[in-house]
Amino acid sequence: MHSLCESRTNCAMESDSPLRWVRKTVFGVTQDTLAEIGGVSRPRVSRYENGEGDPPFDFMQRVRAEGRRLNPDFSADWFFEIPSDRADHVRAREDVQ
């Protein structure tokens, strides 16, 4: 099983983990809100973002579904590596509202 942040190089820039980057950039929400979306507690989201364990499959499915709702270009790869062209993926949620 792959960790969300196997390599600190992949997580790079401002020490963001890929999940933290997805939460902040794609969703633009707090850990509490991502916890609601994923069906887990806020402390669990914090642990996942800090590389302390891997989120369960159902959490990943829920987050991916919401990501695709907000941004049709959402990629599950973003859970493992922050896109190098990050500027192209700025909060699609603003367009949805």
N, C-alpha and C positions, 0 to 999 in steps of 0.2 A: 504494500500500500504506500502511496506517495504522500509525503507530508505537504501541507499547503505551502511551506516555505523550506524546502529541502536545502536550498543553497542561499546564503545571505546575498550572493550576487544577484540572484533572481529577484530578491526582495528589495534590493538596493534603494537608492534615493530616499532620503529622509526616514530610513529604516521602516518603510511601509511593508507590511506583509501583503501578498496579493489579496487576501480576503479583506484586509483593512482598506486597501486601495479600492476594491469593488464597493465596499460599504460607503466610503467617502465620495468617490468620484462618480460611480454609476448611480448609486442610490441617493447619496447626499443625506444620509440618516445617521442617527445615533446607534450605539450598540443595543440599546433597549428596543428600538424599532426593528433592527435586523433580527434580534432575538424573537420578536413576535412573528416576523415573516418566516423565519426558519423553524419555529416551534421549539425553541430551547430557551434557557435562561440567559440573562445578560452576562453573568460571570462566565458562562460557557463560551459565548462569543468572544469575550476578552481572552480566554485561554486559547481558543482557536487562532485568533489574530496574533498571539504571542508564540505560536508554534508549540503549545503544550497540548498535544493530542490532535487527532484528526476528527473533523466533524462527521457525523453519521451520514449515510447516503441520502436519507430522506431530507435532512437539512439542506444538503447540496442541491437536491432536486427542487425544493421550494425556492431557494435563493435564485437558482438558474431560471426558473419559470418567471419569477418577478423581474429578474434582469432582462429577460427577453421581452416582457411586456413593456418595460420602460425604454428599451433600446433593441430593436430588431437585430442589430449587429452584435449583440452580446455573445461572447464566446466563453464556453466552459474552460477554455485554456487560461482565462484570466484568474482562475482559482489557483493556478500553479505558477504563473509568471506574469508580471505586470507588463503590458504592451509597451514596446519601445516608442511607439507613436502615441503616447498617452494623451496628448492634447486633442487628438481626434475623438476621444471617448468621454469628453466632459459631460457631466450630468444631463443625460437625455431626459430625465424626469421633468426638467423645466419645459420641454416641448410638449409633454403629456398633459400638463395641468391646464 
